[in-house]
């Protein structure tokens, strides 16, 4: 049913409609997510448990798992539980990310820690972590699915640590961070960090889709290549939107990476390489302030706009977008291949 629905309703000529339909595909798993998340959890803790998942989200990662499965001839029923596990895993990392970044809202709602407190958010995170493997147990290939989930989760958390070590701000009472911070962040450090934190999950989603369809090893390898490069392009576009996005469309505060003193944003990296000494000093003074106000963020963005950082970031994102499409050319040429190519292009065209 889902396969027929998506193939008949996806408007490949309209990027916004394409994304909307893909989101509907991803949300097929919502009932299964809530079933698994609340399994063995007392009813009085259900609201705490599902708060994060109820915040919504595009469900792009499970949607990519489904489309990868369909590309190799698989069916929805074979991918339901791996797709569920992927989305639970993703939301688990968001709970952790919000605690680390002290984020107050996500998708227009209070974050789990903000609504329930840090200790309860950590407990909720444990529910998510265990539920990832409950989904794997119900999968068609439980062992390999569990192995991929385990490896991916560890990789993302290493990326999360790298992201913190890239920050220019100080984290009080955290000696490990202080002792191990990167003295400087360059493109190599940045790309390694975003592979781990973002692209590795896209890579795993596409690989799992192929595994669900009992795909050939060479096809699964190509799907991984597609997902990896798509994930890199996705994060680069996120960095661009953080500085230059429309807040009404992006759904997040513009300049949040400046406010959080992020060293791992490609636009900020390129800008710092290009700014003259006076402007660079002013920008660094902004992100080193004890408290960064909206006027500081606005001034930081003004300084970035003096450079070609946006154009350079777009060029880098398009490079990885083209690499993702190159992998697709070696995979079966069918309707799903075409849809995935459109999605790859849309990654660098999206405004949210």
N, C-alpha and C positions, 0 to 999 in steps of 0.2 A: 504493500500500500504506500509506504513512504517513498520507495524508489519511483513508483509511477507518479506520485504527486509532485515530487521535486522535478522530474524530467519534463513534466508537462507544464509546470507553472513558472519555471525559472526563465526570466527574461534576460537573455545573454546580452542584449543590446542596451540595457538600462542598468548601470552599475548599482544604483540604489536599490532597485527591485531585486537585483541579483543577490545583494547582501541580505535583504529582508527575507527572501525565500530560503537562503542558506541558514539564516538564524532560525527559521521555523523548522528546518530539518534538524538542527542541533537540539532544539527544545523537545523533540520526540522523547528524549531520555529523561525529562524532568520528573515524571512519576517514579521512574526506577531509581533516580538519585535520592528522592525523599524516602523511598522504601528502604534502601540500603543504609542511608545515613541514620535513620531512626531505629533500625533493627537493634534490639536489646537495650535501647536507651529508655529510661523511665519517661512517661508521658509529660511529666512536669518540666523536663529539660528539652522538649521538642522545639520550642520556640528559639531557645538558645542555639540548638543544633542547626536549624534550617535558616537562621537569620542571614547568613552569608549567601547561601544559594538563592534565597528569595529576593536578594538584591537585583537579580536578573543577570544581565550580561549577554553577549552576542552568541555564546556557545559555538564559537568558530572552531575551536580545537576538535570537539566531537564531530562537527560538520565535515572537517577535513578528513577525519578518520572514515566517516561514511563514504565520502566521495572517492577516497582511495580504494576502499573496498569495492564499490560499484565499478570503478575503472577496470578492475581485474575480474569482474563477473560475480562478485560476492553479493550476499543478500543482507537486508537490514537486520534480520533476526540473529545473524552471525556476529554482528558488530555492536549490538545494544549494550552488552555489559562492558566490553573494553572502552566504548565511548563514554559510558557512565563513569568508569574509573578514571578516565582522562580528565573529565570535567571536575570530579571530586578532588583529584590531585591538584589541578590548577587552582581551585578555590582554597584548598589548604595552603598553598604557597601565598595566596593573597592575604589570608588571615595573618600569616607570619610577617609578610611584607608591611602590612598596615601597622603592626605592633612596632616593628623596627623603625619605620618612617614616622611614627607618631601621627598617622593620618586620621583625621576626624571623620571624613565621609568617603564613601565609595558608591558610585552610581547614584548619587543624590540621597543616600541613606547613611545613618551613622554606621561606622565600622563596628565590627563585633566587639573589639576592646572598648570602644567609646561607649557603646550601649550597655555592655554587661560587665566591663572591667577587664583588666589585663589577665588576671588569674582565670576568669571564666573563659576568656578568648583562647587561652592556652589549652584549657580542657576541651573546648569545642574543637580546636585544631587536632587534638588527639583522636576525637571521634572521626574526623575526616581522614586522618592518616590510616586508621584501622579499616575504614570503609573502602579505601582504595583497593585493598587486598581482598576484601569480601567480594568486590566486583570482579577481580581477577579470578577468584575461585569459581565463579559462575560462568566464566568465559569458555569459549570453544577450545582454546589452548591455554589452560590455566598456568602451566609452568612457565612457558615463554612470556606470557602476559605479565606474570608476577615479576619475572626477571627484568623485563623492560621497565615496568613501573618503578622497581627498586632502584635501578641504575639511573633512571631519569630524575627521580626525586632527589637522589644524592647529588647529581650533576647540577640541578637547579639550586640546591642549597649552597653548593660551592660557589655558584654564580652569585647568589645573594651575599655571601661573605665577601667576594671580590667587589661587588657593587658598594658595599659599606666601606671597604678599604680604599675605594676610589674617591670617597667623599672628601670634600675640603673642610667640612666642619668637624668639630670635636665632639665625640660621644663621651659624656662624663662618666666616670667610674667604670670605664671599659679599657683596662690596661692592654688587652690583646690587640684591640683596634689601634690604640695609640702606638704600640710597638711595631705593628706590621703594616701600617698604612703605606700605600704606594707614594713614594716621594714625588712622582709625577705620573700623569696618565697620558699615554699616546694612543694612536689608532690601533696598534697591535694589542695592547692591554684591553682597550674598549671592545674590540671584536671578539676576543677570547671570553670576556665577561658576558656579552650579550648572547654569544652562542650558548653558554651554560645556562644563563638565567631565562632566556626566551626561546631561542631557536631549537634547543634540544628537545623541548616538548612538541614543537611542530614536527620535528624529525621523527619522534616516536609515534605521534598520531598517524602519520602517513605510513610508517612501517607496519604498525598494528593493523591498519586498514587492509594492507596487502596480505598480512598473515591471516586475518579473518577470512579472506577470499581464497586461502590456500595458494597464494601466488608463488611464482618461481622466485628463486633466490635473487636472480639478476634483476627482476622487476621490483622486488622489495628494496633492493639496494638503490635503485633509481628513485623509488618513492621517498626513501630516506634523504637522498640528495636534493630532491625537490623540496621536501619539508624543511631541511636545514637552511637552504638559501632563501626560501620564502620567509622563514622565521627571522633571519637576519634583516631582510628588507622590511618586514613588519615592524621590528623594533626601531630601525632607523627612521621610518615614517612616524612612529610614535614620538621619537625625540624631536622631529621637525614640528609636529603638531603641538608639542608641549610649549614651544616658543612662538610659533606662528599660527596656531589653530584658532578657529572661531569657537569661543567658549560655549555658545549655544549648541553647536553641532558636535564639538569634541566631547562634551559631557564632563570635562575635568577643568580644574583651574589652570589657566594659561600661566606659564612661568613657574610651575610647581617645582621643577628641577632646580631653578635658581633659588627658590625659597628653601629647598631642602639641601642646597649646597652640593648638588650632584656633580661629581667629576666625570661620571660616565654618561655624558650626553654628547653625541657626535657634533651637534650644532655648536655647543659651548666649546668643545675642543677645537673645532675649526676656527671659531671666532677668536679664541685666545692666541692661536698661531698667527693671526692676521692683524689684530689690533695694534696700533702704535703704543709706545710705552706709557704715555699719559692715560689713554683710554683703557689699556690693560690693567694698569694700577687701579683705576677707578672701579673697574668691574670686579677685580679681586677684593677690593675694599668692601664692596657690596656683599659678596658672598661670605666674607669673613666677619660680618657684623654679628653681634650677639643676637639681635632680633632683626629679621628682614621684613619690612613693611611693603604694602602694595606699591607705593611710589618707588621703592628700591627695585622691585621687580620690573616695573615699567621702564625705569632708567636702564636697567640691565639689558632689556630687550632692545631699547633704542641703540645701545652700544653695539649689540650683535648685528643690528640691521645696517650698520656702517660697513660691514664686511660681506664677503661672498659665501659665508658659512652655509646659508640655506641652499644655494645652488650646488655647492660641493657635496652636501649631505644628500641631496636629491640624486646627484650623479652616482654616489656610492650605493644608494638604495636601488637605483635602476640597474646597476651592475649585478647585484645579487638577484634581482628580479629576472634578468636575462638568463642567469645561470640556472634558475629554477625552471624556466621554460625550456632550456636546452635539455634537461633531464626528461621532461615530458615528451619531447620529440622521439625518444627511444622507447617509450611505453606504448601499449596498444592505442591505436588511433580510433577513438570512438567519441560518443557524445560527452562522456565524462571527462575525457582528456581535454576537450574543447572548453568545458565548464571550468576545469582547473586552471587552464591557461588564462581565461578571463579573470578568474579570482586572483591569479598571480599579478596581473596588470592592475587590478583594483587595489591591491595592497599598497601601491605607491600613489594611488589616486584618491584614496578614502580621506574623509575629513573627520572621522571619529574612530 
